[in-house]
Amino acid sequence: MPFDLSSILFYVRVAIALLGAFIAALWLALIIWTFRDRVELECVRFVRHHRAGQRGET
């Protein structure tokens, strides 16, 4: 059974496109995750500082 080069290239292109989409989605998810954690940490620092100010601590 001979291999048809055009069909092999089609499947290689599909595999590369799927891999690229996966990497792009992972990259975007990591950016969103990092931004969310950073904002959350700033909120936690603000709340701790605010509570310390209410108790008279510095």
PyMOL Python script that loads the backbone (N, CA, C, O; Angstrom):
from pymol import cmd

cmd.read_pdbstr("""\
ATOM      1  N   MET A   1       0.845  -1.178   0.000  1.00  0.00           N
ATOM      2  CA  MET A   1       0.000   0.000   0.000  1.00  0.00           C
ATOM      3  C   MET A   1       0.891   1.242   0.000  1.00  0.00           C
ATOM      4  O   MET A   1       1.581   1.496   0.987  1.00  0.00           O
ATOM      5  N   PRO A   2       0.890   2.005  -1.062  1.00  0.00           N
ATOM      6  CA  PRO A   2       1.727   3.204  -1.122  1.00  0.00           C
ATOM      7  C   PRO A   2       1.119   4.339  -0.284  1.00  0.00           C
ATOM      8  O   PRO A   2      -0.099   4.462  -0.162  1.00  0.00           O
ATOM      9  N   PHE A   3       1.987   5.143   0.274  1.00  0.00           N
ATOM     10  CA  PHE A   3       1.539   6.283   1.069  1.00  0.00           C
ATOM     11  C   PHE A   3       1.359   7.488   0.163  1.00  0.00           C
ATOM     12  O   PHE A   3       2.202   7.783  -0.685  1.00  0.00           O
ATOM     13  N   ASP A   4       0.259   8.167   0.357  1.00  0.00           N
ATOM     14  CA  ASP A   4      -0.009   9.387  -0.395  1.00  0.00           C
ATOM     15  C   ASP A   4       0.554  10.563   0.402  1.00  0.00           C
ATOM     16  O   ASP A   4       0.091  10.846   1.507  1.00  0.00           O
ATOM     17  N   LEU A   5       1.531  11.232  -0.146  1.00  0.00           N
ATOM     18  CA  LEU A   5       2.216  12.308   0.566  1.00  0.00           C
ATOM     19  C   LEU A   5       1.271  13.457   0.918  1.00  0.00           C
ATOM     20  O   LEU A   5       1.417  14.069   1.976  1.00  0.00           O
ATOM     21  N   SER A   6       0.315  13.756   0.057  1.00  0.00           N
ATOM     22  CA  SER A   6      -0.595  14.876   0.332  1.00  0.00           C
ATOM     23  C   SER A   6      -1.492  14.579   1.527  1.00  0.00           C
ATOM     24  O   SER A   6      -1.796  15.486   2.302  1.00  0.00           O
ATOM     25  N   SER A   7      -1.925  13.328   1.696  1.00  0.00           N
ATOM     26  CA  SER A   7      -2.764  13.011   2.856  1.00  0.00           C
ATOM     27  C   SER A   7      -1.948  13.029   4.142  1.00  0.00           C
ATOM     28  O   SER A   7      -2.451  13.425   5.193  1.00  0.00           O
ATOM     29  N   ILE A   8      -0.685  12.601   4.062  1.00  0.00           N
ATOM     30  CA  ILE A   8       0.177  12.662   5.246  1.00  0.00           C
ATOM     31  C   ILE A   8       0.415  14.116   5.640  1.00  0.00           C
ATOM     32  O   ILE A   8       0.370  14.452   6.823  1.00  0.00           O
ATOM     33  N   LEU A   9       0.666  14.970   4.668  1.00  0.00           N
ATOM     34  CA  LEU A   9       0.875  16.389   4.955  1.00  0.00           C
ATOM     35  C   LEU A   9      -0.371  17.029   5.553  1.00  0.00           C
ATOM     36  O   LEU A   9      -0.269  17.897   6.420  1.00  0.00           O
ATOM     37  N   PHE A  10      -1.539  16.607   5.098  1.00  0.00           N
ATOM     38  CA  PHE A  10      -2.785  17.131   5.658  1.00  0.00           C
ATOM     39  C   PHE A  10      -2.876  16.804   7.146  1.00  0.00           C
ATOM     40  O   PHE A  10      -3.193  17.677   7.953  1.00  0.00           O
ATOM     41  N   TYR A  11      -2.602  15.559   7.512  1.00  0.00           N
ATOM     42  CA  TYR A  11      -2.684  15.160   8.918  1.00  0.00           C
ATOM     43  C   TYR A  11      -1.594  15.822   9.765  1.00  0.00           C
ATOM     44  O   TYR A  11      -1.816  16.130  10.936  1.00  0.00           O
ATOM     45  N   VAL A  12      -0.439  16.037   9.182  1.00  0.00           N
ATOM     46  CA  VAL A  12       0.624  16.745   9.901  1.00  0.00           C
ATOM     47  C   VAL A  12       0.207  18.188  10.159  1.00  0.00           C
ATOM     48  O   VAL A  12       0.427  18.710  11.252  1.00  0.00           O
ATOM     49  N   ARG A  13      -0.387  18.828   9.174  1.00  0.00           N
ATOM     50  CA  ARG A  13      -0.857  20.209   9.351  1.00  0.00           C
ATOM     51  C   ARG A  13      -1.952  20.288  10.407  1.00  0.00           C
ATOM     52  O   ARG A  13      -1.958  21.212  11.220  1.00  0.00           O
ATOM     53  N   VAL A  14      -2.867  19.341  10.406  1.00  0.00           N
ATOM     54  CA  VAL A  14      -3.931  19.324  11.415  1.00  0.00           C
ATOM     55  C   VAL A  14      -3.329  19.149  12.807  1.00  0.00           C
ATOM     56  O   VAL A  14      -3.727  19.834  13.749  1.00  0.00           O
ATOM     57  N   ALA A  15      -2.371  18.235  12.935  1.00  0.00           N
ATOM     58  CA  ALA A  15      -1.731  18.002  14.233  1.00  0.00           C
ATOM     59  C   ALA A  15      -0.984  19.245  14.712  1.00  0.00           C
ATOM     60  O   ALA A  15      -1.044  19.587  15.893  1.00  0.00           O
ATOM     61  N   ILE A  16      -0.286  19.919  13.806  1.00  0.00           N
ATOM     62  CA  ILE A  16       0.439  21.136  14.176  1.00  0.00           C
ATOM     63  C   ILE A  16      -0.539  22.240  14.571  1.00  0.00           C
ATOM     64  O   ILE A  16      -0.284  22.981  15.520  1.00  0.00           O
ATOM     65  N   ALA A  17      -1.651  22.356  13.853  1.00  0.00           N
ATOM     66  CA  ALA A  17      -2.652  23.371  14.188  1.00  0.00           C
ATOM     67  C   ALA A  17      -3.264  23.102  15.559  1.00  0.00           C
ATOM     68  O   ALA A  17      -3.451  24.034  16.341  1.00  0.00           O
ATOM     69  N   LEU A  18      -3.574  21.856  15.859  1.00  0.00           N
ATOM     70  CA  LEU A  18      -4.131  21.519  17.171  1.00  0.00           C
ATOM     71  C   LEU A  18      -3.122  21.775  18.285  1.00  0.00           C
ATOM     72  O   LEU A  18      -3.480  22.293  19.343  1.00  0.00           O
ATOM     73  N   LEU A  19      -1.883  21.420  18.052  1.00  0.00           N
ATOM     74  CA  LEU A  19      -0.840  21.670  19.042  1.00  0.00           C
ATOM     75  C   LEU A  19      -0.649  23.174  19.258  1.00  0.00           C
ATOM     76  O   LEU A  19      -0.486  23.622  20.393  1.00  0.00           O
ATOM     77  N   GLY A  20      -0.669  23.940  18.188  1.00  0.00           N
ATOM     78  CA  GLY A  20      -0.549  25.389  18.307  1.00  0.00           C
ATOM     79  C   GLY A  20      -1.716  26.004  19.059  1.00  0.00           C
ATOM     80  O   GLY A  20      -1.525  26.911  19.869  1.00  0.00           O
ATOM     81  N   ALA A  21      -2.921  25.519  18.798  1.00  0.00           N
ATOM     82  CA  ALA A  21      -4.093  26.023  19.519  1.00  0.00           C
ATOM     83  C   ALA A  21      -4.003  25.678  21.000  1.00  0.00           C
ATOM     84  O   ALA A  21      -4.362  26.494  21.848  1.00  0.00           O
ATOM     85  N   PHE A  22      -3.530  24.483  21.318  1.00  0.00           N
ATOM     86  CA  PHE A  22      -3.377  24.081  22.715  1.00  0.00           C
ATOM     87  C   PHE A  22      -2.353  24.959  23.421  1.00  0.00           C
ATOM     88  O   PHE A  22      -2.586  25.404  24.545  1.00  0.00           O
ATOM     89  N   ILE A  23      -1.230  25.208  22.775  1.00  0.00           N
ATOM     90  CA  ILE A  23      -0.188  26.043  23.381  1.00  0.00           C
ATOM     91  C   ILE A  23      -0.682  27.476  23.564  1.00  0.00           C
ATOM     92  O   ILE A  23      -0.394  28.101  24.584  1.00  0.00           O
ATOM     93  N   ALA A  24      -1.418  28.000  22.593  1.00  0.00           N
ATOM     94  CA  ALA A  24      -1.962  29.356  22.711  1.00  0.00           C
ATOM     95  C   ALA A  24      -2.971  29.444  23.853  1.00  0.00           C
ATOM     96  O   ALA A  24      -2.972  30.424  24.598  1.00  0.00           O
ATOM     97  N   ALA A  25      -3.825  28.439  23.999  1.00  0.00           N
ATOM     98  CA  ALA A  25      -4.801  28.430  25.089  1.00  0.00           C
ATOM     99  C   ALA A  25      -4.104  28.314  26.441  1.00  0.00           C
ATOM    100  O   ALA A  25      -4.505  28.971  27.401  1.00  0.00           O
ATOM    101  N   LEU A  26      -3.078  27.497  26.524  1.00  0.00           N
ATOM    102  CA  LEU A  26      -2.319  27.357  27.767  1.00  0.00           C
ATOM    103  C   LEU A  26      -1.632  28.667  28.126  1.00  0.00           C
ATOM    104  O   LEU A  26      -1.646  29.076  29.287  1.00  0.00           O
ATOM    105  N   TRP A  27      -1.037  29.323  27.148  1.00  0.00           N
ATOM    106  CA  TRP A  27      -0.367  30.602  27.372  1.00  0.00           C
ATOM    107  C   TRP A  27      -1.361  31.649  27.880  1.00  0.00           C
ATOM    108  O   TRP A  27      -1.069  32.376  28.830  1.00  0.00           O
ATOM    109  N   LEU A  28      -2.521  31.724  27.254  1.00  0.00           N
ATOM    110  CA  LEU A  28      -3.536  32.685  27.678  1.00  0.00           C
ATOM    111  C   LEU A  28      -4.039  32.370  29.081  1.00  0.00           C
ATOM    112  O   LEU A  28      -4.235  33.279  29.887  1.00  0.00           O
ATOM    113  N   ALA A  29      -4.250  31.092  29.377  1.00  0.00           N
ATOM    114  CA  ALA A  29      -4.710  30.700  30.710  1.00  0.00           C
ATOM    115  C   ALA A  29      -3.680  31.062  31.773  1.00  0.00           C
ATOM    116  O   ALA A  29      -4.048  31.491  32.867  1.00  0.00           O
ATOM    117  N   LEU A  30      -2.411  30.897  31.470  1.00  0.00           N
ATOM    118  CA  LEU A  30      -1.374  31.252  32.438  1.00  0.00           C
ATOM    119  C   LEU A  30      -1.320  32.756  32.675  1.00  0.00           C
ATOM    120  O   LEU A  30      -1.074  33.194  33.799  1.00  0.00           O
ATOM    121  N   ILE A  31      -1.545  33.548  31.637  1.00  0.00           N
ATOM    122  CA  ILE A  31      -1.579  35.003  31.808  1.00  0.00           C
ATOM    123  C   ILE A  31      -2.752  35.400  32.696  1.00  0.00           C
ATOM    124  O   ILE A  31      -2.591  36.204  33.614  1.00  0.00           O
ATOM    125  N   ILE A  32      -3.926  34.844  32.431  1.00  0.00           N
ATOM    126  CA  ILE A  32      -5.110  35.167  33.234  1.00  0.00           C
ATOM    127  C   ILE A  32      -4.920  34.703  34.671  1.00  0.00           C
ATOM    128  O   ILE A  32      -5.271  35.426  35.604  1.00  0.00           O
ATOM    129  N   TRP A  33      -4.374  33.514  34.862  1.00  0.00           N
ATOM    130  CA  TRP A  33      -4.152  32.967  36.196  1.00  0.00           C
ATOM    131  C   TRP A  33      -3.179  33.850  36.983  1.00  0.00           C
ATOM    132  O   TRP A  33      -3.411  34.145  38.155  1.00  0.00           O
ATOM    133  N   THR A  34      -2.091  34.267  36.335  1.00  0.00           N
ATOM    134  CA  THR A  34      -1.110  35.120  37.000  1.00  0.00           C
ATOM    135  C   THR A  34      -1.723  36.463  37.353  1.00  0.00           C
ATOM    136  O   THR A  34      -1.507  36.964  38.456  1.00  0.00           O
ATOM    137  N   PHE A  35      -2.476  37.052  36.450  1.00  0.00           N
ATOM    138  CA  PHE A  35      -3.119  38.337  36.725  1.00  0.00           C
ATOM    139  C   PHE A  35      -4.102  38.213  37.880  1.00  0.00           C
ATOM    140  O   PHE A  35      -4.144  39.077  38.755  1.00  0.00           O
ATOM    141  N   ARG A  36      -4.894  37.144  37.889  1.00  0.00           N
ATOM    142  CA  ARG A  36      -5.871  36.940  38.955  1.00  0.00           C
ATOM    143  C   ARG A  36      -5.187  36.771  40.308  1.00  0.00           C
ATOM    144  O   ARG A  36      -5.625  37.357  41.298  1.00  0.00           O
ATOM    145  N   ASP A  37      -4.129  35.982  40.359  1.00  0.00           N
ATOM    146  CA  ASP A  37      -3.408  35.797  41.613  1.00  0.00           C
ATOM    147  C   ASP A  37      -2.787  37.098  42.093  1.00  0.00           C
ATOM    148  O   ASP A  37      -2.776  37.386  43.289  1.00  0.00           O
ATOM    149  N   ARG A  38      -2.277  37.875  41.163  1.00  0.00           N
ATOM    150  CA  ARG A  38      -1.648  39.134  41.548  1.00  0.00           C
ATOM    151  C   ARG A  38      -2.681  40.111  42.111  1.00  0.00           C
ATOM    152  O   ARG A  38      -2.423  40.775  43.115  1.00  0.00           O
ATOM    153  N   VAL A  39      -3.837  40.200  41.475  1.00  0.00           N
ATOM    154  CA  VAL A  39      -4.895  41.085  41.963  1.00  0.00           C
ATOM    155  C   VAL A  39      -5.392  40.593  43.316  1.00  0.00           C
ATOM    156  O   VAL A  39      -5.646  41.392  44.217  1.00  0.00           O
ATOM    157  N   GLU A  40      -5.532  39.272  43.458  1.00  0.00           N
ATOM    158  CA  GLU A  40      -6.001  38.698  44.715  1.00  0.00           C
ATOM    159  C   GLU A  40      -5.016  39.001  45.843  1.00  0.00           C
ATOM    160  O   GLU A  40      -5.437  39.328  46.953  1.00  0.00           O
ATOM    161  N   LEU A  41      -3.731  38.899  45.580  1.00  0.00           N
ATOM    162  CA  LEU A  41      -2.733  39.193  46.604  1.00  0.00           C
ATOM    163  C   LEU A  41      -2.775  40.659  47.009  1.00  0.00           C
ATOM    164  O   LEU A  41      -2.625  40.974  48.190  1.00  0.00           O
ATOM    165  N   GLU A  42      -2.976  41.560  46.057  1.00  0.00           N
ATOM    166  CA  GLU A  42      -3.079  42.976  46.390  1.00  0.00           C
ATOM    167  C   GLU A  42      -4.303  43.239  47.251  1.00  0.00           C
ATOM    168  O   GLU A  42      -4.249  44.069  48.159  1.00  0.00           O
ATOM    169  N   CYS A  43      -5.412  42.546  46.983  1.00  0.00           N
ATOM    170  CA  CYS A  43      -6.620  42.699  47.792  1.00  0.00           C
ATOM    171  C   CYS A  43      -6.386  42.182  49.206  1.00  0.00           C
ATOM    172  O   CYS A  43      -6.826  42.802  50.174  1.00  0.00           O
ATOM    173  N   VAL A  44      -5.699  41.054  49.331  1.00  0.00           N
ATOM    174  CA  VAL A  44      -5.412  40.493  50.651  1.00  0.00           C
ATOM    175  C   VAL A  44      -4.532  41.453  51.442  1.00  0.00           C
ATOM    176  O   VAL A  44      -4.772  41.678  52.628  1.00  0.00           O
ATOM    177  N   ARG A  45      -3.513  42.022  50.796  1.00  0.00           N
ATOM    178  CA  ARG A  45      -2.654  42.987  51.482  1.00  0.00           C
ATOM    179  C   ARG A  45      -3.450  44.208  51.932  1.00  0.00           C
ATOM    180  O   ARG A  45      -3.240  44.718  53.033  1.00  0.00           O
ATOM    181  N   PHE A  46      -4.366  44.678  51.081  1.00  0.00           N
ATOM    182  CA  PHE A  46      -5.176  45.839  51.432  1.00  0.00           C
ATOM    183  C   PHE A  46      -6.051  45.539  52.643  1.00  0.00           C
ATOM    184  O   PHE A  46      -6.147  46.353  53.561  1.00  0.00           O
ATOM    185  N   VAL A  47      -6.691  44.364  52.643  1.00  0.00           N
ATOM    186  CA  VAL A  47      -7.578  44.001  53.754  1.00  0.00           C
ATOM    187  C   VAL A  47      -6.775  43.849  55.039  1.00  0.00           C
ATOM    188  O   VAL A  47      -7.204  44.331  56.088  1.00  0.00           O
ATOM    189  N   ARG A  48      -5.638  43.200  54.983  1.00  0.00           N
ATOM    190  CA  ARG A  48      -4.814  43.034  56.191  1.00  0.00           C
ATOM    191  C   ARG A  48      -4.352  44.382  56.722  1.00  0.00           C
ATOM    192  O   ARG A  48      -4.375  44.616  57.930  1.00  0.00           O
ATOM    193  N   HIS A  49      -3.933  45.268  55.829  1.00  0.00           N
ATOM    194  CA  HIS A  49      -3.498  46.593  56.249  1.00  0.00           C
ATOM    195  C   HIS A  49      -4.667  47.371  56.848  1.00  0.00           C
ATOM    196  O   HIS A  49      -4.505  48.059  57.856  1.00  0.00           O
ATOM    197  N   HIS A  50      -5.827  47.265  56.241  1.00  0.00           N
ATOM    198  CA  HIS A  50      -7.007  47.975  56.732  1.00  0.00           C
ATOM    199  C   HIS A  50      -7.415  47.456  58.109  1.00  0.00           C
ATOM    200  O   HIS A  50      -7.729  48.248  58.998  1.00  0.00           O
ATOM    201  N   ARG A  51      -7.415  46.137  58.295  1.00  0.00           N
ATOM    202  CA  ARG A  51      -7.764  45.561  59.598  1.00  0.00           C
ATOM    203  C   ARG A  51      -6.736  45.931  60.659  1.00  0.00           C
ATOM    204  O   ARG A  51      -7.101  46.197  61.804  1.00  0.00           O
ATOM    205  N   ALA A  52      -5.476  45.953  60.302  1.00  0.00           N
ATOM    206  CA  ALA A  52      -4.440  46.341  61.257  1.00  0.00           C
ATOM    207  C   ALA A  52      -4.628  47.797  61.662  1.00  0.00           C
ATOM    208  O   ALA A  52      -4.392  48.151  62.817  1.00  0.00           O
ATOM    209  N   GLY A  53      -5.045  48.637  60.737  1.00  0.00           N
ATOM    210  CA  GLY A  53      -5.296  50.036  61.047  1.00  0.00           C
ATOM    211  C   GLY A  53      -6.477  50.213  61.985  1.00  0.00           C
ATOM    212  O   GLY A  53      -6.473  51.124  62.813  1.00  0.00           O
ATOM    213  N   GLN A  54      -7.485  49.362  61.873  1.00  0.00           N
ATOM    214  CA  GLN A  54      -8.644  49.447  62.756  1.00  0.00           C
ATOM    215  C   GLN A  54      -8.283  49.037  64.182  1.00  0.00           C
ATOM    216  O   GLN A  54      -8.856  49.553  65.142  1.00  0.00           O
ATOM    217  N   ARG A  55      -7.331  48.105  64.321  1.00  0.00           N
ATOM    218  CA  ARG A  55      -6.933  47.642  65.652  1.00  0.00           C
ATOM    219  C   ARG A  55      -5.857  48.532  66.260  1.00  0.00           C
ATOM    220  O   ARG A  55      -5.453  48.320  67.403  1.00  0.00           O
ATOM    221  N   GLY A  56      -5.397  49.505  65.523  1.00  0.00           N
ATOM    222  CA  GLY A  56      -4.370  50.403  66.020  1.00  0.00           C
ATOM    223  C   GLY A  56      -2.962  49.897  65.807  1.00  0.00           C
ATOM    224  O   GLY A  56      -2.010  50.472  66.335  1.00  0.00           O
ATOM    225  N   GLU A  57      -2.813  48.816  65.031  1.00  0.00           N
ATOM    226  CA  GLU A  57      -1.480  48.294  64.737  1.00  0.00           C
ATOM    227  C   GLU A  57      -0.921  49.023  63.529  1.00  0.00           C
ATOM    228  O   GLU A  57      -1.666  49.621  62.753  1.00  0.00           O
ATOM    229  N   THR A  58       0.357  48.971  63.379  1.00  0.00           N
ATOM    230  CA  THR A  58       0.966  49.591  62.201  1.00  0.00           C
ATOM    231  C   THR A  58       1.600  48.558  61.333  1.00  0.00           C
ATOM    232  O   THR A  58       2.165  48.890  60.291  1.00  0.00           O
TER     233      THR A  58
END
""", "prot")
cmd.dss("prot")
cmd.show_as("cartoon", "prot")
cmd.util.cbc("prot")
cmd.orient("prot")
